[in-house]
Amino acid sequence: MDSIAKESLLFDFYGQLLTEKKRRVMELYHEEDLSLAEIAEESGISRAAVYDSLKSAERKLAEYEQKLGLVDRFSKSNKAFAEIGRSIDDIEKTHSGDAELKNRLDDIRSIIGELEAE
């Protein structure tokens, strides 16, 4: 996973645990794609202060992930769901004439879809 995607996931999972100031800097930088100078101008603080706030927020998010591991579990779950989906496709290909098996596999896909939506 690239660093931008990881930061975005960390922010999605743990952003509400940041102070309002740090959360706003993260939103402007990562979600709205503003430069440090643009954030500084909008916030009325120096570019260095924005940089410090951003790096502090990123460290905090990394600490939360290290302690709680929610993003890692989320990523592993998504990989497992994809692997299960591929396995279901393979089973359907090798047993294409079995209607009962197809219904059971459709039920499994439905359960996975519900889990992914949560």
C-alpha positions as CSV (number, residue, x, y, z in Angstrom):
1,M,0.0,0.0,0.0
2,D,1.5,3.4,-0.9
3,S,2.0,6.0,1.8
4,I,-0.7,8.3,0.6
5,A,-3.3,5.5,0.7
6,K,-2.1,4.4,4.1
7,E,-2.2,8.0,5.5
8,S,-5.7,8.3,4.2
9,L,-6.8,5.0,5.8
10,L,-5.1,6.0,9.1
11,F,-6.9,9.3,9.0
12,D,-10.3,7.6,8.2
13,F,-9.9,5.2,11.1
14,Y,-8.3,7.4,13.8
15,G,-8.8,11.0,12.6
16,Q,-11.5,11.7,15.2
17,L,-8.9,11.0,17.9
18,L,-6.8,14.0,16.8
19,T,-7.2,17.5,18.1
20,E,-9.4,19.7,16.0
21,K,-6.4,21.7,14.8
22,K,-4.4,18.6,13.8
23,R,-7.5,17.0,12.2
24,R,-8.1,20.2,10.1
25,V,-4.4,20.3,8.9
26,M,-4.6,16.6,7.9
27,E,-7.9,17.2,6.0
28,L,-6.6,20.2,4.1
29,Y,-3.3,18.5,3.2
30,H,-4.4,14.9,2.5
31,E,-8.1,15.2,1.5
32,E,-8.2,18.7,-0.1
33,D,-4.6,18.5,-1.5
34,L,-3.6,21.9,-0.3
35,S,0.1,22.8,0.0
36,L,1.7,23.7,3.3
37,A,1.8,27.4,2.2
38,E,-1.9,27.4,1.3
39,I,-2.8,25.8,4.7
40,A,-0.6,28.3,6.5
41,E,-2.3,31.2,4.7
42,E,-5.8,29.8,5.4
43,S,-5.0,29.1,9.1
44,G,-3.0,32.2,9.8
45,I,0.1,30.4,11.0
46,S,3.5,29.8,9.6
47,R,4.4,27.2,7.0
48,A,6.7,25.6,9.6
49,A,3.9,25.4,12.1
50,V,1.7,23.7,9.6
51,Y,4.5,21.2,8.8
52,D,5.1,20.5,12.5
53,S,1.3,20.0,13.1
54,L,1.1,17.7,10.1
55,K,4.1,15.6,11.1
56,S,2.8,15.4,14.7
57,A,-0.6,14.3,13.5
58,E,0.9,11.6,11.3
59,R,3.0,10.3,14.2
60,K,-0.1,10.2,16.4
61,L,-2.0,8.2,13.7
62,A,0.9,5.8,13.4
63,E,0.9,5.3,17.2
64,Y,-2.8,4.6,17.2
65,E,-2.3,2.0,14.5
66,Q,0.6,0.4,16.3
67,K,-1.5,0.0,19.4
68,L,-4.8,-0.9,17.9
69,G,-4.0,-2.4,14.5
70,L,-7.4,-1.6,12.9
71,V,-6.0,-0.6,9.5
72,D,-3.9,-3.8,9.3
73,R,-6.9,-5.9,10.3
74,F,-9.0,-4.1,7.7
75,S,-6.4,-4.7,5.0
76,K,-6.1,-8.4,5.9
77,S,-9.9,-8.8,5.9
78,N,-10.1,-7.2,2.4
79,K,-7.4,-9.5,1.1
80,A,-9.1,-12.5,2.6
81,F,-12.5,-11.5,1.1
82,A,-10.9,-11.2,-2.4
83,E,-9.2,-14.6,-2.0
84,I,-12.5,-16.2,-1.0
85,G,-14.2,-14.6,-4.0
86,R,-11.5,-16.0,-6.3
87,S,-11.9,-19.4,-4.8
88,I,-15.7,-19.3,-5.3
89,D,-15.1,-18.3,-8.9
90,D,-12.8,-21.3,-9.3
91,I,-15.3,-23.7,-7.7
92,E,-18.1,-22.4,-10.0
93,K,-15.9,-23.0,-13.1
94,T,-15.1,-26.6,-12.2
95,H,-18.7,-27.4,-11.0
96,S,-20.7,-25.3,-13.4
97,G,-23.6,-27.8,-13.7
98,D,-24.3,-28.1,-10.0
99,A,-27.3,-25.8,-9.2
100,E,-27.3,-26.5,-5.4
101,L,-23.6,-25.7,-5.1
102,K,-24.1,-22.5,-7.1
103,N,-26.9,-21.4,-4.7
104,R,-24.6,-22.1,-1.7
105,L,-21.8,-20.1,-3.3
106,D,-24.2,-17.3,-3.9
107,D,-25.2,-17.3,-0.3
108,I,-21.5,-17.1,0.7
109,R,-21.0,-14.2,-1.7
110,S,-24.0,-12.5,-0.1
111,I,-22.5,-12.9,3.4
112,I,-19.2,-11.6,2.3
113,G,-20.9,-8.6,0.7
114,E,-22.6,-7.8,4.0
115,L,-19.3,-8.1,5.9
116,E,-17.6,-5.8,3.4
117,A,-20.3,-3.2,3.8
118,E,-19.9,-3.0,7.5
